[in-house]
Amino acid sequence: MTDADLLALATRLARSAAAAILSVRQAGFAVEQKNDMSPVTAADRLAEGIILEGLRAAAPGIPVVAEEECSAGAMPEVGERFWSVDPLDGTREFAAGREDFTVNIGLVVKGRPHLGVVALPAHGELFSGIIGQGTWKEDAAGHRAIAARQAPADGITVFASRHYAGDPRLTAFLEGHRVAKLREIGSAVKFCRLAEGVGDLYPRFGRTMEWDTAAPEAVLLAAGGRCTQMDGVTPLAYGKPGWENPPFLCRGRA
């Protein structure tokens, strides 16, 4: 399958998973806790089932690393290429009735994100990107190419995690920056807002996993943005033992 074929596959499955998530929200659901004390719902499991079935049927030679399977102890072996899937990124947001949750399907090649799809079910938006080819947004206005922006001279828009609101590390980090606006929201939506040029900076100090970032990082990089560890140089690596990321920094266009 070509990159375009794989992106189309991930797009189709992200749409299906997004529709399933919204159906669970409409019907009502219970919130459970996993062993790591993070929340999980029927929407997480239903969306992951849809995505896993579709990926494994259409591309059986590409392993899949998926959040809920890994949480249940299924740790696949991966090679140069593997899918990294978070079926519902932002379960806390979803459970609280907010709108900033996503479906993330990313393809990793040689330890780096290569292409990705991020659906925003409650917003009716879908972002997709292939490194070296571009990033696109689909919503009620249609399907179009998007790009990250250069930081405006009159002040940057910073996106930060709602779950870590008031983090003193963020306050210290932003000293010396001319900040026009600070927005605290959940999930991979933050990457997408930088990719479409409505934000400039997203520092992340709290814990994340590879499935949280693979797809949205691909979207951001393909749009001309940047994502590194906190030194501003070292890229995030994928396929690490345990799948846990270090703190990282996302920016718009250089």
Salt bridges, closest charged atoms under 4 A:
ASP3 OD2 - HIS114 NE2 2.82
GLU32 OE2 - ARG45 NH1 3.21
GLU67 OE2 - LYS34 NZ 3.11
GLU68 OE1 - LYS34 NZ 3.29
GLU69 OE1 - ARG56 NH2 2.95
GLU93 OE1 - ARG98 NE 2.93
GLU93 OE1 - ARG162 NE 2.94
ASP100 OD1 - HIS123 NE2 2.93
ASP100 OD2 - ARG162 NH2 3.57
GLU125 OE2 - LYS137 NZ 3.58
GLU125 OE1 - ARG193 NH1 2.90
GLU138 OE1 - ARG15 NH2 2.82
ASP139 OD2 - LYS137 NZ 3.79
ASP139 OD1 - ARG144 NH1 2.90
ASP167 OD2 - ARG169 NH2 2.80
GLU196 OE1 - LYS137 NZ 2.80
GLU196 OE2 - ARG193 NH1 2.62
ASP200 OD2 - ARG149 NH2 2.76
GLU210 OE2 - LYS240 NZ 2.93
GLU217 OE2 - ARG112 NH2 2.98
GLU244 OE2 - ARG207 NE 3.32
